[in-house]
Amino acid sequence: MKRQTKSNNIFSKNLAGVLDDRNLSAKQGAKLAGVPSSTFTAWSNGSAAPLDLEAVHRFCQATQTDFEWLLTGNRSKQQPKLEDFFEAKSGDPILSGIYQIEVKPLKLRK
């Protein structure tokens, strides 16, 4: 049996809370994360720490859960919005002219 660490205990407690709050089973959580049910059950009961952070991130996105909070119990600092720094002048269009905007998908660094 693997030794349970404090951070693993926080993660498993938070994970169990998310499952309970959203009325999800471990099997449903595993499907959202894209991992085997046995892996997800080990995460939720604290017998294994999550090594696949991409899977944890997928679960967080699917359940609208803060990734940092799930892993550590600490809330992520909210990023400021542009509106926090600028005021729009009334009557001015937000964009004028012709623009080309390129969107690129990002992947999690390993």
C-alpha positions as CSV (number, residue, x, y, z in Angstrom):
1,M,0.0,0.0,0.0
2,K,1.3,3.4,-0.9
3,R,1.9,5.9,1.8
4,Q,-0.6,8.8,1.7
5,T,0.9,12.2,1.7
6,K,-0.7,15.4,2.9
7,S,-1.1,16.8,-0.6
8,N,-2.6,13.4,-1.8
9,N,-5.0,13.5,1.1
10,I,-6.1,17.1,0.2
11,F,-6.6,16.0,-3.4
12,S,-8.6,12.9,-2.6
13,K,-10.8,14.8,-0.1
14,N,-11.4,17.6,-2.7
15,L,-12.1,15.1,-5.5
16,A,-14.6,13.2,-3.3
17,G,-16.3,16.5,-2.6
18,V,-16.5,17.4,-6.3
19,L,-18.0,14.0,-7.1
20,D,-20.5,14.4,-4.2
21,D,-21.5,18.0,-5.2
22,R,-22.1,17.1,-8.8
23,N,-23.8,13.7,-8.0
24,L,-21.1,11.8,-10.0
25,S,-19.9,8.3,-9.4
26,A,-16.2,7.4,-9.6
27,K,-17.0,5.6,-12.9
28,Q,-18.5,8.8,-14.3
29,G,-15.5,10.8,-13.0
30,A,-13.1,8.4,-14.7
31,K,-14.9,8.8,-18.0
32,L,-14.7,12.6,-17.7
33,A,-10.9,12.4,-16.9
34,G,-10.3,9.7,-19.5
35,V,-8.7,7.2,-17.1
36,P,-9.6,3.7,-16.0
37,S,-12.2,3.4,-13.2
38,S,-9.6,1.7,-11.0
39,T,-7.2,4.7,-11.4
40,F,-9.9,7.2,-10.6
41,T,-11.1,5.2,-7.6
42,A,-7.5,5.1,-6.3
43,W,-7.3,8.9,-6.6
44,S,-10.6,9.4,-4.8
45,N,-9.8,7.1,-1.9
46,G,-6.3,8.5,-1.5
47,S,-4.4,5.2,-2.2
48,A,-2.7,6.8,-5.3
49,A,-1.6,10.2,-6.2
50,P,-2.5,11.5,-9.7
51,L,0.5,11.2,-12.0
52,D,-1.5,12.1,-15.2
53,L,-2.2,15.9,-14.7
54,E,-3.7,16.2,-18.1
55,A,-6.4,13.7,-17.0
56,V,-6.9,15.8,-13.8
57,H,-7.2,18.9,-16.0
58,R,-9.7,17.3,-18.3
59,F,-11.8,16.3,-15.2
60,C,-11.6,19.9,-13.9
61,Q,-12.7,21.4,-17.2
62,A,-15.6,18.9,-17.5
63,T,-16.8,19.7,-13.9
64,Q,-15.8,23.4,-13.9
65,T,-13.5,22.9,-11.0
66,D,-10.5,25.0,-10.2
67,F,-7.4,22.9,-11.1
68,E,-5.1,24.3,-8.4
69,W,-7.8,24.0,-5.7
70,L,-8.5,20.4,-6.6
71,L,-4.8,19.5,-6.3
72,T,-3.7,21.7,-3.4
73,G,-6.8,23.2,-1.7
74,N,-5.6,26.7,-2.7
75,R,-7.7,28.8,-5.1
76,S,-6.0,30.1,-8.2
77,K,-5.6,33.8,-8.3
78,Q,-8.0,35.2,-10.9
79,Q,-6.4,36.8,-13.8
80,P,-7.3,40.5,-14.3
81,K,-9.5,41.3,-17.3
82,L,-8.7,44.1,-19.8
83,E,-11.8,45.9,-18.5
84,D,-10.0,46.3,-15.2
85,F,-7.4,48.5,-16.8
86,F,-9.2,50.4,-19.6
87,E,-12.5,52.2,-20.1
88,A,-14.2,52.2,-23.4
89,K,-15.0,55.6,-24.8
90,S,-18.7,55.9,-25.6
91,G,-19.5,55.9,-29.2
92,D,-16.1,54.4,-30.3
93,P,-16.4,51.0,-32.0
94,I,-14.4,48.3,-30.3
95,L,-12.9,47.2,-33.6
96,S,-12.8,49.1,-36.9
97,G,-11.2,48.1,-40.1
98,I,-10.3,44.7,-41.3
99,Y,-8.4,42.3,-39.0
100,Q,-7.1,38.7,-39.3
101,I,-7.2,36.8,-36.0
102,E,-5.4,33.5,-35.7
103,V,-6.3,31.1,-33.0
104,K,-4.0,28.2,-32.1
105,P,-4.8,25.3,-29.8
106,L,-2.5,24.8,-26.9
107,K,-1.4,21.6,-25.2
108,L,-0.3,21.1,-21.6
109,R,3.5,21.0,-21.2
110,K,5.0,17.8,-20.0
